[in-house]
Amino acid sequence: MKRLLLSAIVATTGLGLVAAPANAQDDAPSFVPLEMWTCKFRDRKDQDDMNQVYEGIEESVGDAQYAAWQLNPYMAGNRVDLFDFIYLGAWPDGSTMGADMANYFANAGEVGEAWDETVDCHGFLYASSTVQEVPESDDDGPGNFMMTVSDCKIAHGSTAAQAVGALRRFNDYRVANGAVVPTFVWFPAFGSGGAEFDFKLAQAYSGPQGLGDWVSWAIDNQSYNVRNAMTQGLVDCDEARLYNGRTLMDSMN
């Protein structure tokens, strides 16, 4: 069985998270480290060059538990002027991250040089937790998906637990009414100083059809009204950016 979309890190499968169950709202959430690099191609460099870099990274990872994805902006507004793509990488825990980073720093000289020669990137580290896991599927496709990402602010006087709890309750409503949308929250850890958000909300879809089916469901059920009612006074998220994504490597299993 293969999990749809980001097939490695929700309880070692899915994007960026070891999850408390969506209906276990009183349980303390678990987190895993998620690295994000916003990258622009250097002059005369393109995706073919980056694909060669990915081959080197996968070789350098070796037996380490690690998974990575690339997000290409599709409907991302003015932010497309800031970067050409986003690179995401995740580990099941901090100790695995530390060992993998130490190995990379010590042994990945040529890979690091190839990365720097191909792209100019800004790095961030997030603590990532699951709201809704990626469902299992028999699909053995290439790992392509679509993802929306929003910046969210916790309302004055509210806590992160209350804000994420509201999102979990909305997720429970969606699941109970036939809409399973893999959903994750990313809290900034390093590199986001001065950010005008408290966390990012990411939602994944199996592809254009999966996204379209969810849009139809949301309109038919007027779920935006339910979400507004559940989150009002607790959390406010801006308009989502939409990305095309693909799985680059998966050594998590």
N, C-alpha and C positions, 0 to 999 in steps of 0.2 A: 504494500500500500504506500502511495506517495502522497504527501500533503501538498495541497495546492499552493502556488505562488512561492513563498519564501520558505523553502523546505528544511530549515535547519534549527531554529532557535526558540520556539515556544516549547518549553520542556524538552529542549534539544531538537525541536522542530518548529519552524515558523520564524517570523522576523523579530529579532532583538529582545526576546523575553522568556523568562521562566515564569509561568503564570500561576497566580491564585485563580481558582475557578471563578467564572464570571458571576455566579450566583453566591459566592462566598464573600459578601461585601464586608463582613466583620473581620475577616482574616487579614493579617498584615500582608501587603503585597511583596512579591519577590522581584528582584531587579537583576539584570545582567548588563555588562558594559557594551555600549554600541558606539563605534567610531564613525564620524561623518566627515568627509572631505568634499568641499565645494571646489570644483576644478575647472580651469580654462586651458584649452590646448595652446601650447606655444606655437610660434610661427612655423609653418610648414609641417606641423604635426596633426594627426587626425586619429580617428577611432582605430584604424588598422594598427597604428603604432601602439596605442593603448592596449589593444588586445594582446600584443606581444609582451607588454609589461605584466599583464594579468597572468600569462603563462609562467613568467618568472616568479611572481608572488606565490602562485599555487605550488610551485616546486619548493620554494623556500619555507612554506608553511609545513610541508612534510606531514607528519602524523598529528600535528596539533589540531585541536578542535576549534574550527574557525569556519565561518561562512561569510560570503560577500556578495553584494549586489550593486548594479549601476542603475541610477535613475536619470532618465533624460527628460527635461522639461517639455511638456506638451501644451498645457494651458497654465502658464506660470506668471503671466503679467510682466511687469518691468523687471522682475528678478532674473529673467533670462539674460539681461545685460551683464550680470555679475558673475555668471559661471556657465559653462557648457554642459556639465553633468554633475551629479552627486555620486560619490562612492560611499557605500555603507559596508561596515564590517562588524562582526559580533562574535563574542566568545561566550561560553556557558557560565563563566564566573571570572572574578578578578584575578585569581591565582593563575588560571589558564592564560588570561590576557598578559599578565606580567611575564610568564615564561616565554610566550610567543614573541612578545616585544623584545625581550632580551636576546632571543635567538636571531630575530631580524636584525637588530642593531649590530650583532657580532658577525653575522654571516651573509647578509644580503647586500653587500656593497654594490655589486653590478646592478641588482634589481633597483636599489635606491637611486643609483645614478640614472638608470633608464627612466624611472618615474620622474625625477627632477628635470630631465631633458625633454620629457614629453608634455608635462602639464605643470601649471602653477596652481597650488591648492592651499586652502585654509582649512585647518583641522579643528574638530570639536569632539568632545566625549560626552555621551549621555548615559544616564541610568534609565534603563528601559523596562517597562512593565506591561503585562498583557491585560487588556480588557476582554477581548474575545480571541480565542485560539483559532488558528487556521484549521479548517475541517479536513478530514482525511478524504482521499480520492484515489481512484484507480488510474487517473491520468498520469502518463509517463512522458508528458510533453517537455519542451526545452526549459521550462521555468520562467516564461515570460508572464508579466502581470501588469496591472495599473495600480497606482497608489495616489491617494490624496494626503496632503500634509497641511495642517493649520497651526497657527500660533495662538496659544490660549493664555488668558490672564485670569488668575484667581480673584474673585470679587473681594473688595475691601471688607474685612471682618470675617471672611471665610477661610477655611484651611484647605491644604492640598487634599487631605483625605475626604473632605466634604465635596470638593470639586470633582475628583475622580469618582467618588461614590455616585454622584449624579449621572456621570457618563456610564457607569456600570448599570445603573437602574434603567437608563435609556436602552442600553444594549440588551438587557433582559427583556424589555418590551419588544425589541426587534426580533430577538430569537423566538419568543413566544408567538410572534405573528408571522413567522416564516422567513425572516431575513437574517442570515448569518453573515456578518461583515467582520472579517478579522481586523481587530482594532487594538492600537498600542499607544501608550503615553511615554514620551521621552523627556526626562527632566535633565536640564543642563548640569554638567559636572565640571568640565574644564573647557576653556576657550570661548565661552559665551558671555564674558563680562560686559555689563551694560546692555544686555539684551532687553528688548521691550516685550518680553513674554515670560511666563512662568514655566510652561512646558509646551511641547508640540504634541499634537494629536494626529496619528497616522492611521489610515484605513486602506486595506488592500482588497483588490478585486482580481478575479481569475483572468481578466482580459477585457477588451472592449465590450463584449457581450455581457460579461458579468457586471460591469459598471452600468451598462444600459438597463439590465434587469433590475438592479438596485434602484436606479432613478425612477423607473416605472413604479416599483413598489412604494417608494417614498411619496410619489405624487398621489398614487391611488389611495394610500393610507393617511395622507397628510401628516406624515410622521414628524415633519418640522415643527408642527404645533405642539406635539407631545414633547419633543426635545426642548423646545423653548420653555415649556411649563416646568419640566424637570430640572433644568439648569439655571433658570432665572434667579438672579441674586447670588449665585454660587460661582459660575465660571462663564467667560465670554470668549469665544473663538472667532478669529477672523475668517474671511473667505478662503476656502481651501485652494491650494495649487495642485494641479494634476500632472502626474509623471507617468511615462512609460518605463517599466523596469524589466530587468532580466537578472537571473541568477548567474553569478560568475563562477563561484566555487562553493563546495559544501563538504567540509571534513568533519561535520558535527556528529555523524552517525557511525 
